[in-house]
Amino acid sequence: MLIGYELLREDSRPSAVEQLKTEAVEKLHQAGCQRIYLDFQKGTNTQLQSAFSDLKAGDILVVLRFDSLGDSKLSFLQNLNLLRVKGVHLQSLEENFLLPSNSMKTQDLIKTLFPFVEPRKKSGSSPTLPITHQQPKIQKKPKTKKGKKMGRPIAMPEEKRELIRLLRACNQDITITEICKLVNISRPTYHKYFPKRQSS
């Protein structure tokens, strides 16, 4: 069964909201969806939860865009992992891409996460700073003791650790190098928190 879902962007004009709903429903119906669920950007995603409850193994969840499942890498992977556990496939109409429910290929996963990893830059040139002839102030470096930096090292946030666990769950073949690139950490930092997995 094909079940449609879309996270609509809220608009202050009621007519615009109705237009977005109509367009989303029409596209999902044309894709063959038998049931359709809609949520709004600032909502609690209750309709997404309803869609998850309705989905069964072998079904396909159809969305207009992959980012309908989350506004960050973490939220997207959390929902993607739920689909994987249920044995549900994920299809995006705008990306024209189908993700299988089993462990995804590395390139497929990276392609899906790419919008979250490198967001698009705003159009237009960046503002230039005024030219001055004053010498820039030199900031003093923090004092060190015997060549070592003072203070405790910054711990990896639990959110990032959860993101790594989900990456490994969604793709058994993903390498440590690829994980480090996606979550922006070094290999030593990875091995500090995940010492059991061998390097690749």
C-alpha positions as CSV (number, residue, x, y, z in Angstrom):
1,M,0.0,0.0,0.0
2,L,1.1,3.5,-0.8
3,I,0.5,6.0,2.0
4,G,1.2,9.7,1.5
5,Y,2.5,12.3,3.9
6,E,3.5,15.9,3.7
7,L,4.7,18.5,6.1
8,L,3.1,21.7,4.9
9,R,4.6,25.2,5.4
10,E,2.3,27.4,7.4
11,D,1.1,30.6,5.7
12,S,-0.8,33.5,7.4
13,R,-3.3,33.6,4.5
14,P,-6.1,31.0,4.8
15,S,-6.4,30.9,1.0
16,A,-2.7,30.0,0.6
17,V,-2.9,27.3,3.2
18,E,-5.8,25.7,1.3
19,Q,-3.9,25.9,-1.9
20,L,-0.9,24.2,-0.4
21,K,-3.2,21.4,1.0
22,T,-4.9,21.0,-2.4
23,E,-1.6,20.8,-4.3
24,A,-0.1,18.3,-1.9
25,V,-3.1,16.0,-1.9
26,E,-3.4,16.2,-5.7
27,K,0.3,15.2,-6.1
28,L,0.1,12.3,-3.6
29,H,-3.2,11.1,-5.2
30,Q,-1.5,11.1,-8.6
31,A,1.3,9.0,-7.2
32,G,-1.2,6.3,-6.2
33,C,-1.5,7.0,-2.5
34,Q,-4.6,5.5,-1.0
35,R,-4.4,7.3,2.3
36,I,-2.9,10.8,2.9
37,Y,-1.8,12.5,6.1
38,L,-0.9,16.2,6.4
39,D,0.9,18.2,9.1
40,F,2.0,21.8,9.4
41,Q,5.5,23.1,10.0
42,K,4.9,24.2,13.6
43,G,2.6,21.4,14.6
44,T,3.4,18.3,16.7
45,N,3.5,16.0,13.6
46,T,0.5,14.0,15.0
47,Q,-0.5,13.0,11.4
48,L,3.0,11.6,10.8
49,Q,2.5,9.4,13.9
50,S,-0.8,8.3,12.6
51,A,0.8,7.5,9.2
52,F,3.4,5.4,11.0
53,S,0.7,3.5,12.9
54,D,-1.0,2.8,9.6
55,L,2.0,1.5,7.8
56,K,2.8,-2.2,7.6
57,A,5.8,-4.1,6.4
58,G,6.2,-3.8,2.6
59,D,4.2,-0.5,2.4
60,I,5.6,2.6,0.9
61,L,5.5,6.0,2.6
62,V,5.4,8.6,-0.2
63,V,6.4,12.2,0.5
64,L,6.9,15.2,-1.7
65,R,10.4,15.9,-0.3
66,F,12.7,13.9,2.0
67,D,12.9,16.8,4.4
68,S,9.2,16.3,5.2
69,L,10.4,13.6,7.7
70,G,12.5,16.0,9.7
71,D,14.2,19.4,9.8
72,S,17.5,18.1,10.9
73,K,19.8,15.1,10.3
74,L,18.8,13.6,13.7
75,S,15.0,13.9,13.4
76,F,15.2,12.6,9.8
77,L,17.2,9.6,10.8
78,Q,15.0,8.9,13.8
79,N,12.0,8.6,11.5
80,L,13.9,6.8,8.8
81,N,15.0,4.2,11.4
82,L,11.4,3.7,12.5
83,L,10.5,3.0,8.9
84,R,13.4,0.6,8.6
85,V,12.4,-1.3,11.7
86,K,8.8,-1.6,10.4
87,G,10.0,-2.8,7.0
88,V,8.6,0.2,5.2
89,H,10.1,1.9,2.1
90,L,10.3,5.6,1.6
91,Q,9.7,7.4,-1.7
92,S,10.2,11.1,-2.5
93,L,8.4,12.5,-5.5
94,E,10.5,15.6,-6.0
95,E,13.8,13.8,-5.6
96,N,12.4,10.9,-7.7
97,F,14.1,8.5,-5.3
98,L,13.1,5.4,-3.5
99,L,14.8,4.2,-0.3
100,P,14.4,0.5,0.5
101,S,13.5,-0.6,4.0
102,N,16.6,-2.7,4.4
103,S,20.1,-1.3,5.1
104,M,20.7,1.4,2.6
105,K,23.7,1.9,0.3
106,T,26.2,4.4,1.6
107,Q,25.8,6.7,-1.4
108,D,22.0,6.6,-1.1
109,L,22.2,7.6,2.5
110,I,24.7,10.4,1.9
111,K,22.6,11.7,-1.0
112,T,19.5,11.8,1.2
113,L,21.3,13.6,4.0
114,F,23.1,16.1,1.7
115,P,20.6,18.9,2.1
116,F,21.1,18.7,5.8
117,V,24.9,18.5,5.6
118,E,25.5,21.4,3.3
119,P,22.5,23.8,3.3
120,R,22.1,26.0,0.2
121,K,23.7,29.5,0.4
122,K,21.4,32.5,0.0
123,S,21.6,34.2,-3.3
124,G,23.5,37.5,-3.6
125,S,27.0,38.5,-2.7
126,S,28.0,38.7,0.9
127,P,28.4,42.2,2.3
128,T,31.9,43.6,2.3
129,L,33.5,45.1,5.4
130,P,34.7,48.7,5.3
131,I,38.4,49.2,4.8
132,T,40.2,50.8,7.7
133,H,43.8,51.6,8.4
134,Q,43.7,50.7,12.1
135,Q,45.7,47.8,13.3
136,P,43.5,44.9,14.4
137,K,43.6,44.1,18.1
138,I,45.5,41.0,18.9
139,Q,43.6,38.7,21.2
140,K,45.7,37.1,23.9
141,K,45.8,33.3,23.9
142,P,44.7,31.5,27.0
143,K,47.5,30.6,29.4
144,T,48.7,27.0,29.2
145,K,50.5,24.8,31.7
146,K,53.5,22.8,30.5
147,G,52.3,23.2,26.9
148,K,48.9,21.8,27.5
149,K,45.6,23.6,27.3
150,M,43.8,24.2,30.5
151,G,40.3,23.0,31.2
152,R,38.3,19.8,30.4
153,P,37.8,18.8,26.8
154,I,34.3,19.4,25.4
155,A,32.2,16.3,25.5
156,M,30.3,15.1,22.5
157,P,26.6,16.0,22.8
158,E,24.2,13.1,23.3
159,E,22.3,14.3,20.2
160,K,25.4,13.8,18.1
161,R,26.0,10.3,19.6
162,E,22.5,9.4,18.9
163,L,23.0,10.5,15.3
164,I,26.0,8.2,14.9
165,R,24.1,5.3,16.4
166,L,21.3,5.9,13.9
167,L,23.7,6.2,11.0
168,R,25.1,2.8,11.9
169,A,21.7,1.3,12.3
170,C,20.4,2.6,8.9
171,N,23.5,1.5,7.0
172,Q,25.6,-1.5,8.1
173,D,28.3,-0.7,5.5
174,I,28.9,2.9,6.2
175,T,32.6,3.6,7.0
176,I,33.9,5.5,10.0
177,T,35.4,8.1,7.6
178,E,31.9,8.8,6.1
179,I,30.3,9.0,9.5
180,C,32.9,11.5,10.7
181,K,32.3,13.6,7.6
182,L,28.5,13.6,8.1
183,V,28.6,14.6,11.7
184,N,31.7,16.8,11.5
185,I,34.0,15.0,14.0
186,S,37.5,13.6,13.9
187,R,38.3,9.8,13.9
188,P,40.0,10.0,17.4
189,T,36.8,11.6,18.7
190,Y,34.7,8.8,17.1
191,H,36.9,6.0,18.6
192,K,36.7,7.7,22.0
193,Y,32.9,7.2,22.2
194,F,32.6,4.1,19.9
195,P,35.8,2.1,20.6
196,K,34.4,-1.4,19.7
197,R,33.9,-0.8,15.9
198,Q,37.0,-1.5,13.8
199,S,38.4,1.2,11.5
200,S,37.4,1.1,7.9
